[in-house]
């Protein structure tokens, strides 16, 4: 058995059923021989994005894995690895490496060294006899604790070496941890004594599958619930206690309740400072519950720190809070305040959401989309910039893992691979990516991958022929040199790659076009709907 064959066998034993890849890497062929489906992408970043979504949508039960060539393939993959690291998503990354005698020669890209800062674990397989221990360490990192990429660099000379007739390997053990009971008791006391508590939920609720516990705690306390973009859909956004999700753009009710809170419970979130996440108000009593203790006091000062799995943490808090309350609190007053503030905020936005303009309002396109699809059976993701800000405050999720939110790093073109990976993980769902004419320039060729690999997604392309959010930043450069102008016939582009493509320019055509796109998807064809929109720069930044 060659080392590459042993790696493929270990992947199979760990439950890897799909290997996203770009040649050349010997593991690709041997994985196929082991019954693992290789999916070849048009560029490395997209393959990592697909692996990212597979891990997210299955909560790591089906881990995403990616293999690529040494040198240029690994260099091209760097952005995708960095994005997964910023979002704490577990992905096994297997770059082929130069032969060991060349690995440290200047000019040769060394992934084990260069990707160290964007990975949870990172090492090279330098001895064929160490294949099981090295992969065991990688999978242990992937399946335990905070997520992140695990890099195993595979020198090409090692891959060809013999390791014997079989490999001694068993799937790795997993564990969960819970917070200190005394800290739970103190947190429960603060929450019960609070006059205006707010719960802010992050993606840790998704990974721990702690939805029921989150709902129980919110209803016990009659506490409004917000989510980060990564945590969006962890709490039913049609629930009377939901105040929506926070990114660069946020709903009015979210800002209102955070600013007026006296105690904030952050559960499964990092509270990292980012321009693409909701900013926490100063001077509040903060209870920070997260899996990684390194997040404590990193961006927000906390009064109580709870390190542990979100499900175990919330279950303990529910029990502790319930023991202090005579009965579940009446949420009538709080729910009425939420509804009133949301109604007032929506008055400012309904004219855009229902606009009859041509070129189209992107808000109208996304509003009609939400009211045409079956939201509960749809998985949607955004791209960086305007599509994210125009979608996230208004789209109301009702079921878990129906929104793939992101924003710690904001690489253009991320959403396409996420939608394709989501479709692979959840074939019965309608999977949608919303992007602009800038983002498609980065990863658009991989729409062909969706057609070739039979991953029928619905792609909503907002085409305003400009980098609209840069217009105010580069007025002189735009006036003199037209630097923000971009163009293309993206519906025709989609057709040329084997998909369904349609261009829409009138508001009355939006819903019929969406229905035709869904029909194409149901027939097994990926669809791209190109909406010609105005250069909209407004966003709900409160």
N, C-alpha and C positions, 0 to 999 in steps of 0.2 A: 504494500500500500504506500503510495506517494503521500507526501505531506499535504498536498492540495486535496487528495482524496480523503485524508483523515479529517481535514477541516470541514469538508462537505458533510461527512458523517456526523461530526459534532453539531453542525448546524441543524441537521435533520433531527438529532436526538433532542435538541433544545426547542424544537417546534417551529423552526424557520421553514416556511413553505414557499416564500417568494424571495428572490434575490434581485434587487434593482442593480443595474450594472452598466458599465461601458467598457468594451475591450481595450487592451488585452489584459487578462488576469486568469490564470489557470483554474482558479476556484470556480469560475463561471461554468465551464464545461463539466467539471466534476460535480458541481451542485445539480446540474441538469441530469446527470447520470444517477444521482441519488434521489431523483424525483422532485427536486426543488425547481419551481418555475423561474427562469430568468426573464426579466423585463429589461430590454435594452432601450435606453433613452437617447435623445439627440444631443443632450449635454449633461454633464455630471451633476450640476446643481439641481436640476429637476428630479433626477433619480433620488437624491437625498431628500428633497421635499416630499416625494411620494412615500419614501420610507418613514419619514417624520409623521405623515398622516396615518399610515398603517399602525404605527405604535400608539398614536393618540386615540384613534377611533376604537382600538381594541384594549385600551388601558394597559398596553404592554403584553397582553396575552399572545398576540402575534407581533413579535418584535420586528421592526424594520431593519433591513440589512442592505448594505451597499458595497460593491466591489468595483475597483477601477484600476487603470493602468498606472505604472510608476511615472514619475516625471510630470508631463503635461496634464495627464488625467487627474493626478492628485492635486496639482496646482489649481486646476479648474474647479475642483470639488471644495476648495477651502471655504468659499462663501456659504455653501450649503451646510457644512459642518458648523461654521460659526453661528449660523442662524439657529440651528438645533440646540447648540450650547446656550445661546441667549434665552431660548424658550424652555430650557430644561427638559428636552425630549430625548429619551433613550433610543439610540440607533447604533448598531454595530457597523463600524466603518473599516473596510479591509483594503487599504491601498496596497498594490504591489509595490515593492521597493527595489532599488538597485541591488545587485549582488553585494554581499557583505564586504568584499574587498573594495567596492566602489562607493559604499553608502555614505562615507564621510569625506569624499573628494569634493573640494569646492566647486560649486556650480551644479551639483547633483541634489535635487530636492529630497530632503529627508523628512518624511511625514512624522516619524516618531519624535523628532526634535521640533519641527515647525508647527505641528498641530497640538503641542502640549498645552498651550494657553487657551485652546478652544475645545477642550475635551475633559470628560470626567476621569477617564483613565487612558493612558497612551503608552504603548510599548511595541518594540519590534520582536518578531519571532526569529531569533538568531540561531536557534538549534532545533532541528527537526524533532529531537527527543522531547522537547519542551512544548509541543503543540497542545497537549491537553492542559497542563498548568496555565499556559498563557491564555487560552480561550476560556478556561474556568474563571480566571481573574476578570476577564472582560465581561462575561455574562453575570458574574456576581455584582459587578459595578452597575450593570444595566438593570438588574432585577431587584436591587436593594437601594433604599434611600432616595435622595433627590435624583431626578433623571439627568441625562446628558450623554453625549456620544462617547463610545468606547472605541479607541483606535487600536487596531492590530496591524502593524505594517508587516508585509510578507515579502522578504527579499526573494527575488526570482530563483536564485540558486537553491534556497531552502525548500521552495515548493516542489522541486524535482527530486528531492532526496527521499529515500525509503524510511519508513517508520515501523516496519513489521507487518504482520498479518492483520492486526486489529488495533484499535485505539481504546485505551482504558479511560472511559469518560462516562460520567453520569450527570444529568441535568442538575444545575446548582440549586442550593437551598435558598429560600427567601424568608425574610423576617419583617415584622412591623414593630414599632415601639410606641409607647403611650407616655403622656406627660406625668410629671410628679403630682401625686394626689393632693398635696398641700397647695400647689399652684392652681390646680383645678378648683379647689375650694375657694381660694382667694378670687379667682376670675368669676366664679359663680356669684360670690357676694357682690362684687362690683356691678355685674350685669343686673342683678335683682334690685340693687339700690339705685341704679341709674334712672334718671327721669326721661332721657331721650337716647336710648341705646340704638346703635346701627351695627349691622353685621356686614362686613365686606368679604366676599368669598372669591378665592382664586382657583387656579387650575388644580390645586391639591385636592379639592372636593371631587373633581373628575377622576383623578388617578386612584383615589381611595374609594370611589363609588359611594360617597357619603351624602347622597341627596336626601334620603329620608331623614337622617339625623339633622341636617341643616334646616329642613322644613319644620321639624319638631321643635327645635330650639327657637326659631323665629316666631312660631305661633305661641309657644309658651310665654315668651317675653313681649309679644306684640311688637317685635322689632323690625323696622324696615331692612330690606336686604338689597345690597348692591353687589355687583361682581366686577372683577377686572375683565379686560378683553379676553384673556386666556381662560377665565372662569365663566364667561358668558354661556348660558344655557344650563348652568349648575342649579339654577333656581328658576322656576316657571315665571316668566316675565309678565304673565297675565294674572298672577296671584296678587291679591289686594295689597300685600306687603312688599311687592317688588318695586324698587326704584331704578331699575335698569342697570346698564353696564357703563363703565367709565374707560375711555381711551383719550385720545387727543380731543375728541368731541364727545360731549356727555349730555344726557337728558337733564332738563331743568330740575326735576324732582330729586335727582341724585345729589346735585350740588347743594340744594336747599337743605336736605336732611343731614348730609355730612357736616355742613357748616354749623348747624344748630344742635348737633349731637353733644352729649357729655361723655359718653363712653363708646369707643369703636372697637369691635372685635374683628380682627383680621384673621380669617381662617384659610389655610392652604394658599397663602399669598406671600410674596416676598417684601411687599411695600417698597420695592426698588424705585428710586427716583428716575423718571423717564419722561420725556416730552410727550410720549405716546401712551401714558397711563394717567388715571385720575390723580390729582394732587390731593394729599391729605391735609386737612386744616391743622393749624398749629394749636398747641395748648390743650389738647384733648387727652383724656385718659385712654391709653391704647393697650388692649390685650392682644398680643401677637402670638398666634398659633401657627406654626409652620414646621415642616419636616427637617429643615436645615437650620441649625442654630446660628450659622454664620449670617443669617438674615436679620437677626435681632439687632436693633439699633443701627442698622446700616443706613437706612433712609429715613426711618421714623422712630423716634424715641418711644420705648414701650414701658409700661408700668408693671405688667405681668408677662412673662415669657413662657410659652407652652410648646415644648419640642416634641413632635410626634406625628403619627399618621392622622390625617384629618378625620377619618371615620371613628377611630378610637377616641380622639380628642372630643369630638362633638357628642359622642355617646356618653362620655364621662360628664361633659358639661350639662347635657340634658338631665341626667340623673341628679347632679348636684343642684341644678336650678329648680328642678321639680320638688326636691326635698325642702326648698326654702319658700316655695309658693303654695298658698292655700288652694289655688286653682289657676287654670290657664287665663292669662289676662285678656280682657276684652279689647279687640283690635279695631273696633268700629271707628273710634275717633282718629286713630293713626291712619287707617285706610282712607278715611274721608279727606284727610289733609293731603295724603299722597295724590289722590284723584284730583283734588282741586288744583294743586300746584302743577300737575301734569297738564291739566286742561288749559291753564293759563299759558304755560310754555308752548303747547301745541298751537295756540292761536297765532303765534308768530311764524310757525312753520307750515301750517296747512296750505297757505297760498302757494308755497313752493312745491309741496307734496302733491298738490292737485292742479298745478299750473297747466295751462293750455298752450304754452309757448312752443314755437318752432323757430330755431333749433330747440330741442327738447330740454326740459329741466331734468338733470340726473336724479333729482329727488322724486320727480313724478315717475320716472322709469322704475326706480327701486320700490316706491310705494305701490305701484300697480303690480310689480312682481310679487311682493308680499301678499297681496290680496288675490293673486291668481293661483299660486302654488299651494299645496298642502303643507303648511309650515311644519307640522308635527312629523312629517315624513320626508323632510328636506334637510340636507346638510349644506350650509352655505359658508363661504369664506370670502374675505375681501383681499385687496392688494394694498400696497403702501400708498399713502397720500390721500387724495380726495375720495376714492372709492370706499376706503375705510371710514372716513369721517361722515360720508353721506349715507352709509348703511347702518353702522353700529348703534347710533342712538335711537333709531326708529324701528329696527327689526326686532320683533318680540318672539323669543324662543319659548316653546312650551314643553319641550322634551330635552333630556340631557344629551350632550354630545351632538347637537344639531347645528352648532356654530363653531368654526375653527377660528378663534381669535388669536392675534399675535401683535407684537409691537415693541419688544425689547430691542430688537434690531429690525430695520424696515427695508429689506432688500426688495427692489422692484422685481416682479415676476414670480414671487413665492406662491401665490394663490393657485396657479394652474396645477402645479404638482400636488398641492394639498388636496385639491378637488379630485384628481385622478387617484391618489392614494386612498381617499375616503371612499371612492366608488369601488375600489378593490376590496376594501374592508367591509363595506355595507352595500352590496350590489342591489338591494331592493329599495334603496333611498335615491331620491333625486339629488344629485350632487352638483352644486353651482359654485363657480368662482366669478367674482365681480372685479373687473380690472379696467384700466384706462389704456389709452393709446401709447402711453410711455411704457407701461409694464409689459405690454405684448412684445415690445422691441427686445426685451431681455430673454424671454423664454418661449416666445410664440411658436417656434418650430416644433416644440413638443406637443402641440395640438395634434400633430401627425402621430405621435406615440399613442394618444388616446384612441385615434381611429384604428391604428395597426393592432393595438393590444385589446381592442374591443372593450374600452372603458368609456361608455357613453355618458359624458358629462354635459351640463348646460353652461356655456360660457357667456357672460353678459359683459359686453365691451362698450364702455362709455367713450365715444370718440368726439373730442372737442377740438381736434387738430392743433392742440397746444399743450404745453406744460403749464396749466392755468395757475397752479399755486405758486409758480415762480414769477408770474408777471409783475407782481409788486416788488419783487426782490431784484429783478434785472430789467428795469424799464428802459434804460439807455441801450443796453445790449440788444433788447428786443426791437426797439425803435430803429436802431442803426443797422443791426445785423440779423434780425429775425431769429435770435438764438432759441426762442421758446416754441418756434413753429415745428410741428411734426405732422406727418400725413401718411395715409395708406388706405387701401380698400380691403378692409380686414374680412368682410364677408366673403369676397372672392378668394382671399387667401385661405380661409377655412375650407372652402369648396375644393381648392386645389390640393389640399392635404387629405382629402377623403372624408370631410365632414359636411354637415349642413351649415350653410351660411346665409344670412339675410340681413339687409340694411333697412333700418326703420327711421323715418324722419318726421312722422306726424303723430301727435298724441293719441288720436283715435286708433292708430295701428299698433300701439304698444301691446295691449292684452292679446289681440289675435296672433301677433307674432310670437309672443311667449307661449301661447298654446301650440303653435306649429313647432316651436323649438322643443317643447316637451314631447310632442308626438314623435319627433325625430329621435329623441333620446330613447323613448320607449321601444322604438323599432331597432335599437342597437347602434345608432349613429350619433357621435358627438355633435353638438350644435353650438354655433357661435352666432349670437344676435348682436349686431353692431348698431348701436343707437347714436344718432348724430345729435350731440348735445351742445348747449351753450357753454361758455367759459365761466362756469360757476365757481366762485371763490368763497362763498359764505359757508360757515360751519358752526355748529352749536358749541362754541367754546365759551363757557360761563365761568 
